[in-house]
Amino acid sequence: MISFNRMIKLRDLEIFRVSKNGTIFSYVVIEDTRKPFTEEDKKLDPLCYMEEEDINAILNVFRIALINDEKLNEEDSFFLKSFFSDFVNNTNLTNFIITEYIQEDLYGHEVNIKFFNKILKDIGSNYIIEEFDEMNWIYLSQD
């Protein structure tokens, strides 16, 4: 059985913990970049085969990162990519990129803002979660 726990929901960022049979096996970060594809993005498959005009028409890219301590098997990778790609409202102006990352020291840490910022840094995100008073935690999920 696979279960999903949304750990953080901010305006432009969501972080999920994915468990399989009661064991954590992945973290998933969905980041709304509010930017078009970068030049590096355009080199990725299948974007490298698209017309430049079509790529440039996309004004907003979501980055979905699957973070694991070891390479996912094909079945789990396909399942997570399929599941989380449905979270993005794909339009002619919006698209997404899914990337898998391996972070060997992923587990065994206290799960807090420092931990999430480390994950964000490790996947190359510019997003930084600011420290905040725990009394305000409940309001973050109502963004």
Secondary structure, 3 states (H helix, E strand, C coil): CEEEEEEEECCCEEEEEEEECCEEEEEEEEEECCCCCCCCHHHCCCHHHCCHHHHHCCCEEEEEEEEECCCCCHHHHHHHHHHHHCCCCCCCCEEEEEEEEECCCCCCCCCCHHHHHHHHHHCCCCCCCCCCCHHHHHHHCCC
